Amino acid sequence: MKNDITTRRDIEQLVNTFYDKVQRDAIIGPIFIHVAKVNWDHHLPIMYSFWAGILLEERTYVGNPMMIHEALNKKSPLLQYHFDSWVRLFYETVDELFAGRNAEYAKEQGSQIAQLMHHKMRESEQ
């Protein structure tokens, strides 16, 4: 039986596993690697704090993800299928590793964040 997401260590496992998949993904991997040129040593701890804030109510995240993604969208348009791929990988990773209320909440939040970002990207282009 799988455990729920209840600790910072669980968050780190989720984030690390997810971004390993992202880097190998044919659809969004190139955006992270070649367009955003993500420094993973810098990015992963930020994502730990981001998700720990959502799932564990930690208050360690500092940042503006919308601003970062809007800048990225100007370099290379982020389209619906990019967000769909992100959500698919995120759901797959959560379901592979965890089960429970926080796991389901993580998927809901991931989907909502992706939808909001895509909507905001389209608004900023008008």
PyRosetta script that sets phi, psi and omega in degrees:
from pyrosetta import init, pose_from_sequence

init()
pose = pose_from_sequence("MKNDITTRRDIEQLVNTFYDKVQRDAIIGPIFIHVAKVNWDHHLPIMYSFWAGILLEERTYVGNPMMIHEALNKKSPLLQYHFDSWVRLFYETVDELFAGRNAEYAKEQGSQIAQLMHHKMRESEQ")
pose.set_psi(1, 138.3)
pose.set_omega(1, -179.6)
pose.set_phi(2, -83.8)
pose.set_psi(2, 147.2)
pose.set_omega(2, 175.6)
pose.set_phi(3, -88.4)
pose.set_psi(3, 163.0)
pose.set_omega(3, 174.8)
pose.set_phi(4, -82.2)
pose.set_psi(4, 171.4)
pose.set_omega(4, 175.0)
pose.set_phi(5, -83.8)
pose.set_psi(5, 109.0)
pose.set_omega(5, -175.6)
pose.set_phi(6, -131.1)
pose.set_psi(6, -9.5)
pose.set_omega(6, -175.9)
pose.set_phi(7, -134.0)
pose.set_psi(7, 164.0)
pose.set_omega(7, 175.1)
pose.set_phi(8, -59.9)
pose.set_psi(8, -36.8)
pose.set_omega(8, 177.9)
pose.set_phi(9, -61.1)
pose.set_psi(9, -39.6)
pose.set_omega(9, 176.3)
pose.set_phi(10, -62.1)
pose.set_psi(10, -42.7)
pose.set_omega(10, 178.2)
pose.set_phi(11, -59.8)
pose.set_psi(11, -45.8)
pose.set_omega(11, -179.4)
pose.set_phi(12, -62.0)
pose.set_psi(12, -41.6)
pose.set_omega(12, 177.5)
pose.set_phi(13, -62.3)
pose.set_psi(13, -45.1)
pose.set_omega(13, 178.7)
pose.set_phi(14, -60.3)
pose.set_psi(14, -52.0)
pose.set_omega(14, -176.8)
pose.set_phi(15, -63.1)
pose.set_psi(15, -46.4)
pose.set_omega(15, -179.6)
pose.set_phi(16, -62.0)
pose.set_psi(16, -45.7)
pose.set_omega(16, -179.5)
pose.set_phi(17, -65.1)
pose.set_psi(17, -43.6)
pose.set_omega(17, 179.7)
pose.set_phi(18, -60.7)
pose.set_psi(18, -50.1)
pose.set_omega(18, -176.6)
pose.set_phi(19, -72.3)
pose.set_psi(19, -22.6)
pose.set_omega(19, 169.1)
pose.set_phi(20, -61.9)
pose.set_psi(20, -43.2)
pose.set_omega(20, 177.9)
pose.set_phi(21, -66.4)
pose.set_psi(21, -42.4)
pose.set_omega(21, 179.3)
pose.set_phi(22, -56.3)
pose.set_psi(22, -45.9)
pose.set_omega(22, -177.3)
pose.set_phi(23, -62.8)
pose.set_psi(23, -28.5)
pose.set_omega(23, -179.3)
pose.set_phi(24, -92.2)
pose.set_psi(24, -8.7)
pose.set_omega(24, -175.4)
pose.set_phi(25, -74.4)
pose.set_psi(25, 132.2)
pose.set_omega(25, -177.8)
pose.set_phi(26, -68.2)
pose.set_psi(26, -25.5)
pose.set_omega(26, -176.5)
pose.set_phi(27, -87.2)
pose.set_psi(27, -52.3)
pose.set_omega(27, -175.7)
pose.set_phi(28, -104.4)
pose.set_psi(28, -15.1)
pose.set_omega(28, 177.7)
pose.set_phi(29, -53.6)
pose.set_psi(29, -48.8)
pose.set_omega(29, -179.8)
pose.set_phi(30, -60.8)
pose.set_psi(30, -30.1)
pose.set_omega(30, 178.0)
pose.set_phi(31, -66.8)
pose.set_psi(31, -46.0)
pose.set_omega(31, 180.0)
pose.set_phi(32, -66.9)
pose.set_psi(32, -40.4)
pose.set_omega(32, -173.3)
pose.set_phi(33, -83.5)
pose.set_psi(33, -48.5)
pose.set_omega(33, -171.7)
pose.set_phi(34, -98.3)
pose.set_psi(34, -29.2)
pose.set_omega(34, -178.6)
pose.set_phi(35, -93.3)
pose.set_psi(35, -58.0)
pose.set_omega(35, -179.8)
pose.set_phi(36, -75.1)
pose.set_psi(36, -26.2)
pose.set_omega(36, -178.2)
pose.set_phi(37, 50.5)
pose.set_psi(37, 54.3)
pose.set_omega(37, -174.8)
pose.set_phi(38, -61.2)
pose.set_psi(38, 131.5)
pose.set_omega(38, 169.8)
pose.set_phi(39, -89.9)
pose.set_psi(39, 102.0)
pose.set_omega(39, -171.5)
pose.set_phi(40, -65.0)
pose.set_psi(40, -33.5)
pose.set_omega(40, 177.9)
pose.set_phi(41, -63.3)
pose.set_psi(41, -28.8)
pose.set_omega(41, 178.1)
pose.set_phi(42, -87.5)
pose.set_psi(42, -43.4)
pose.set_omega(42, -172.8)
pose.set_phi(43, -70.0)
pose.set_psi(43, -43.8)
pose.set_omega(43, -174.3)
pose.set_phi(44, -60.0)
pose.set_psi(44, -47.3)
pose.set_omega(44, 177.4)
pose.set_phi(45, -60.2)
pose.set_psi(45, -32.8)
pose.set_omega(45, 176.6)
pose.set_phi(46, -64.9)
pose.set_psi(46, -42.2)
pose.set_omega(46, 179.1)
pose.set_phi(47, -68.0)
pose.set_psi(47, -34.0)
pose.set_omega(47, 174.5)
pose.set_phi(48, -58.4)
pose.set_psi(48, -47.6)
pose.set_omega(48, -178.4)
pose.set_phi(49, -67.0)
pose.set_psi(49, -39.4)
pose.set_omega(49, 179.0)
pose.set_phi(50, -58.1)
pose.set_psi(50, -52.8)
pose.set_omega(50, -176.9)
pose.set_phi(51, -72.9)
pose.set_psi(51, -31.1)
pose.set_omega(51, 175.7)
pose.set_phi(52, -66.1)
pose.set_psi(52, -32.4)
pose.set_omega(52, 175.9)
pose.set_phi(53, -66.1)
pose.set_psi(53, -41.1)
pose.set_omega(53, -179.2)
pose.set_phi(54, -73.2)
pose.set_psi(54, -45.4)
pose.set_omega(54, -170.7)
pose.set_phi(55, -95.2)
pose.set_psi(55, -27.4)
pose.set_omega(55, -175.4)
pose.set_phi(56, -119.2)
pose.set_psi(56, 2.8)
pose.set_omega(56, -180.0)
pose.set_phi(57, 60.0)
pose.set_psi(57, 27.6)
pose.set_omega(57, 171.8)
pose.set_phi(58, -74.4)
pose.set_psi(58, 152.2)
pose.set_omega(58, -179.5)
pose.set_phi(59, -119.0)
pose.set_psi(59, 57.1)
pose.set_omega(59, -178.0)
pose.set_phi(60, -110.9)
pose.set_psi(60, -10.8)
pose.set_omega(60, -178.2)
pose.set_phi(61, -77.6)
pose.set_psi(61, 133.3)
pose.set_omega(61, 173.8)
pose.set_phi(62, -132.0)
pose.set_psi(62, 125.2)
pose.set_omega(62, 178.1)
pose.set_phi(63, 160.5)
pose.set_psi(63, 175.9)
pose.set_omega(63, 178.9)
pose.set_phi(64, -133.2)
pose.set_psi(64, 87.8)
pose.set_omega(64, -175.9)
pose.set_phi(65, -62.6)
pose.set_psi(65, -31.3)
pose.set_omega(65, -179.3)
pose.set_phi(66, -65.0)
pose.set_psi(66, -44.0)
pose.set_omega(66, 180.0)
pose.set_phi(67, -60.4)
pose.set_psi(67, -43.5)
pose.set_omega(67, -179.2)
pose.set_phi(68, -63.7)
pose.set_psi(68, -44.0)
pose.set_omega(68, -178.6)
pose.set_phi(69, -72.0)
pose.set_psi(69, -32.3)
pose.set_omega(69, 175.5)
pose.set_phi(70, -64.6)
pose.set_psi(70, -41.0)
pose.set_omega(70, 177.3)
pose.set_phi(71, -64.4)
pose.set_psi(71, -41.0)
pose.set_omega(71, 178.2)
pose.set_phi(72, -64.5)
pose.set_psi(72, -40.5)
pose.set_omega(72, 179.5)
pose.set_phi(73, -60.9)
pose.set_psi(73, -30.7)
pose.set_omega(73, 177.5)
pose.set_phi(74, -71.4)
pose.set_psi(74, -30.3)
pose.set_omega(74, 177.9)
pose.set_phi(75, -76.3)
pose.set_psi(75, -41.4)
pose.set_omega(75, -178.0)
pose.set_phi(76, -152.7)
pose.set_psi(76, 114.9)
pose.set_omega(76, -174.8)
pose.set_phi(77, -53.6)
pose.set_psi(77, 130.4)
pose.set_omega(77, 175.8)
pose.set_phi(78, -93.1)
pose.set_psi(78, 111.9)
pose.set_omega(78, -173.3)
pose.set_phi(79, -103.2)
pose.set_psi(79, 169.7)
pose.set_omega(79, -177.2)
pose.set_phi(80, -52.8)
pose.set_psi(80, -42.8)
pose.set_omega(80, -177.1)
pose.set_phi(81, -67.8)
pose.set_psi(81, -23.7)
pose.set_omega(81, 173.9)
pose.set_phi(82, -67.9)
pose.set_psi(82, -45.9)
pose.set_omega(82, 179.3)
pose.set_phi(83, -66.5)
pose.set_psi(83, -38.1)
pose.set_omega(83, 177.3)
pose.set_phi(84, -61.7)
pose.set_psi(84, -40.4)
pose.set_omega(84, 178.6)
pose.set_phi(85, -65.6)
pose.set_psi(85, -42.2)
pose.set_omega(85, 177.9)
pose.set_phi(86, -59.1)
pose.set_psi(86, -48.3)
pose.set_omega(86, -178.6)
pose.set_phi(87, -63.4)
pose.set_psi(87, -43.6)
pose.set_omega(87, 179.3)
pose.set_phi(88, -57.8)
pose.set_psi(88, -47.4)
pose.set_omega(88, 179.5)
pose.set_phi(89, -65.5)
pose.set_psi(89, -38.6)
pose.set_omega(89, -179.4)
pose.set_phi(90, -65.5)
pose.set_psi(90, -48.5)
pose.set_omega(90, 177.7)
pose.set_phi(91, -58.3)
pose.set_psi(91, -46.2)
pose.set_omega(91, -179.6)
pose.set_phi(92, -57.6)
pose.set_psi(92, -43.8)
pose.set_omega(92, -178.2)
pose.set_phi(93, -68.4)
pose.set_psi(93, -46.2)
pose.set_omega(93, 178.6)
pose.set_phi(94, -58.6)
pose.set_psi(94, -49.0)
pose.set_omega(94, -177.3)
pose.set_phi(95, -65.1)
pose.set_psi(95, -31.7)
pose.set_omega(95, 178.8)
pose.set_phi(96, -68.1)
pose.set_psi(96, -35.6)
pose.set_omega(96, -171.0)
pose.set_phi(97, -103.0)
pose.set_psi(97, -30.6)
pose.set_omega(97, -168.0)
pose.set_phi(98, -138.7)
pose.set_psi(98, 161.9)
pose.set_omega(98, 172.2)
pose.set_phi(99, -150.0)
pose.set_psi(99, 139.9)
pose.set_omega(99, 178.3)
pose.set_phi(100, 140.3)
pose.set_psi(100, -175.7)
pose.set_omega(100, -175.6)
pose.set_phi(101, -61.0)
pose.set_psi(101, -47.7)
pose.set_omega(101, 179.8)
pose.set_phi(102, -66.8)
pose.set_psi(102, -34.8)
pose.set_omega(102, 177.4)
pose.set_phi(103, -62.5)
pose.set_psi(103, -44.4)
pose.set_omega(103, 178.4)
pose.set_phi(104, -66.4)
pose.set_psi(104, -40.0)
pose.set_omega(104, 178.7)
pose.set_phi(105, -64.0)
pose.set_psi(105, -38.8)
pose.set_omega(105, 177.5)
pose.set_phi(106, -59.0)
pose.set_psi(106, -44.7)
pose.set_omega(106, 179.9)
pose.set_phi(107, -65.3)
pose.set_psi(107, -42.5)
pose.set_omega(107, 177.7)
pose.set_phi(108, -59.4)
pose.set_psi(108, -47.6)
pose.set_omega(108, -178.4)
pose.set_phi(109, -66.0)
pose.set_psi(109, -41.6)
pose.set_omega(109, 177.8)
pose.set_phi(110, -58.8)
pose.set_psi(110, -44.6)
pose.set_omega(110, 179.1)
pose.set_phi(111, -64.5)
pose.set_psi(111, -44.7)
pose.set_omega(111, 179.8)
pose.set_phi(112, -64.2)
pose.set_psi(112, -41.1)
pose.set_omega(112, 178.8)
pose.set_phi(113, -63.1)
pose.set_psi(113, -45.3)
pose.set_omega(113, 179.4)
pose.set_phi(114, -61.1)
pose.set_psi(114, -44.0)
pose.set_omega(114, 179.4)
pose.set_phi(115, -63.2)
pose.set_psi(115, -44.3)
pose.set_omega(115, 179.9)
pose.set_phi(116, -62.9)
pose.set_psi(116, -45.6)
pose.set_omega(116, 179.8)
pose.set_phi(117, -61.7)
pose.set_psi(117, -45.4)
pose.set_omega(117, 179.5)
pose.set_phi(118, -60.8)
pose.set_psi(118, -43.4)
pose.set_omega(118, 178.6)
pose.set_phi(119, -60.4)
pose.set_psi(119, -45.4)
pose.set_omega(119, -179.5)
pose.set_phi(120, -65.0)
pose.set_psi(120, -36.4)
pose.set_omega(120, 178.0)
pose.set_phi(121, -61.9)
pose.set_psi(121, -43.6)
pose.set_omega(121, -179.4)
pose.set_phi(122, -67.7)
pose.set_psi(122, -39.5)
pose.set_omega(122, 178.1)
pose.set_phi(123, -62.2)
pose.set_psi(123, -41.8)
pose.set_omega(123, -176.1)
pose.set_phi(124, -70.2)
pose.set_psi(124, -17.5)
pose.set_omega(124, 179.0)
pose.set_phi(125, -84.3)
pose.set_psi(125, -13.9)
pose.set_omega(125, -176.4)
pose.set_phi(126, -86.2)
pose.dump_pdb("model.pdb")
